[in-house]
Amino acid sequence: MFDLFSQGGPIFMGMLTLILLALFTVFVMSIIKKGNEKELTSSLQWLKSIGTLGLVVGVLGQLIGLYSAFAVMETMEGISPSILAGGLRVSLITTLYGVIIFVLYLILSMILKRIR
């Protein structure tokens, strides 16, 4: 698992981990301080914003990774398909992490709606 983290790049994977921690923090805080409907709506809005941010940062990490990989491939002659496939696989790591964060947001928001 740590290998995937390092392959995905420390900058984007670190940002995504902070986003994941923020998602869980907002969820736990909204459970701890049970309030009225307005507070529930506010918590759900924060969860939505954080979950969407995780998805967008993951896609942005993939696009920047693909851009830099294609820039390197452009300077090289004769790229083998295995090198291209390896580069594409590594570029998908941040997107996968972002999608996982977004799915967790969906699950946590459903839980929050049910327990309130």
URHU-V398706 format. One record per pair of residues at least 4 apart in sequence whose C-alpha atoms are under 6 Angstrom apart, sorted by sequence separation. I is the first residue (numbers start at 1). J is the second residue. D is the distance in Angstrom with one decimal. If there is no record, write none. Layout:
I_J_D, I_J_D
This chain:
9_13_5.9, 10_14_5.5, 35_39_5.7, 47_51_5.9, 53_57_6.0, 66_70_6.0, 70_74_6.0, 104_108_6.0, 105_109_6.0, 65_91_5.5, 62_91_4.9, 62_92_6.0, 62_94_6.0, 61_94_5.8, 62_95_6.0, 58_94_4.7, 59_95_5.0, 58_95_4.2, 58_98_4.4, 55_98_4.2, 54_98_4.9, 55_99_5.5, 54_101_5.9, 55_102_5.8, 12_61_6.0, 51_102_4.7, 51_105_5.2, 8_93_5.4, 8_94_5.8
